Amino acid sequence: MRVDQVLSPGDNLAAIYTIDDSTALSPTSNPFTYTNVNLREQVVSLSETHLFSPTVVNRATFWFFAGRFFSSIATRTPICP
């Protein structure tokens, strides 16, 4: 999601929020199991651009990143006794 706002003729503000969820199945040394990997990444950034003159521009950017990783082992097929 992105939001842009014109604060004044020489000031612009932009805010961006991104979220990414992903899942992967990775093999293990045991052929009957796999590792289930879940990942969530979130990024927030704010940017303010100020125009001082036609040749002088200043931009300040702040961002924050957070990631969460979860892993579990599961069987490919039911193991019966």
C-alpha positions as CSV (number, residue, x, y, z in Angstrom):
1,M,0.0,0.0,0.0
2,R,1.3,3.4,-0.9
3,V,0.0,6.9,0.1
4,D,1.3,10.1,-1.3
5,Q,0.4,13.5,0.1
6,V,1.3,17.0,-1.1
7,L,1.8,19.0,2.1
8,S,2.6,22.3,0.3
9,P,3.9,23.3,-3.2
10,G,7.4,22.4,-2.0
11,D,6.7,19.5,0.3
12,N,5.7,15.9,-0.5
13,L,5.2,13.0,1.9
14,A,5.1,9.3,0.9
15,A,4.2,6.4,3.1
16,I,4.6,2.7,2.0
17,Y,3.7,-0.5,3.8
18,T,4.6,-3.9,2.4
19,I,3.8,-7.3,3.8
20,D,5.0,-10.6,2.4
21,D,4.0,-14.1,3.6
22,S,5.8,-17.1,2.1
23,T,5.9,-20.8,2.7
24,A,8.5,-23.4,1.5
25,L,8.9,-27.1,1.9
26,S,12.5,-28.2,2.3
27,P,13.7,-31.8,2.2
28,T,15.6,-33.3,5.1
29,S,18.1,-36.2,5.3
30,N,15.2,-38.5,6.2
31,P,13.2,-39.3,3.0
32,F,9.9,-39.5,4.9
33,T,10.1,-36.0,6.4
34,Y,10.4,-32.4,5.3
35,T,10.8,-29.0,6.9
36,N,7.9,-26.6,6.6
37,V,9.3,-23.0,6.6
38,N,7.0,-20.0,7.1
39,L,8.3,-16.4,6.7
40,R,6.6,-13.1,7.2
41,E,8.3,-9.8,6.3
42,Q,7.0,-6.4,6.9
43,V,8.5,-3.1,5.7
44,V,7.3,0.5,6.5
45,S,8.9,3.5,5.0
46,L,8.2,7.2,5.2
47,S,9.8,9.8,2.8
48,E,9.5,13.6,2.9
49,T,10.8,15.6,-0.1
50,H,11.4,19.4,0.3
51,L,12.0,21.6,-2.7
52,F,14.2,24.6,-1.7
53,S,14.7,25.9,-5.2
54,P,14.7,24.5,-8.7
55,T,18.3,23.2,-8.1
56,V,18.2,22.3,-4.4
57,V,16.1,19.3,-3.2
58,N,16.2,17.5,0.2
59,R,14.8,14.1,0.8
60,A,14.6,12.4,4.2
61,T,13.7,8.7,4.3
62,F,12.9,6.5,7.3
63,W,12.2,2.8,7.2
64,F,11.5,-0.1,9.5
65,F,11.9,-3.8,8.7
66,A,10.5,-6.8,10.7
67,G,10.8,-10.4,9.8
68,R,9.5,-13.6,11.5
69,F,10.7,-17.1,10.7
70,F,8.9,-20.3,11.8
71,S,10.0,-23.8,11.0
72,S,8.5,-27.3,11.8
73,I,9.2,-30.8,10.7
74,A,6.4,-33.0,9.2
75,T,6.1,-36.4,7.6
76,R,5.4,-36.9,3.9
77,T,3.3,-40.0,4.4
78,P,1.7,-41.5,7.4
79,I,4.0,-43.9,9.1
80,C,2.1,-47.1,10.2
81,P,3.5,-49.5,12.8
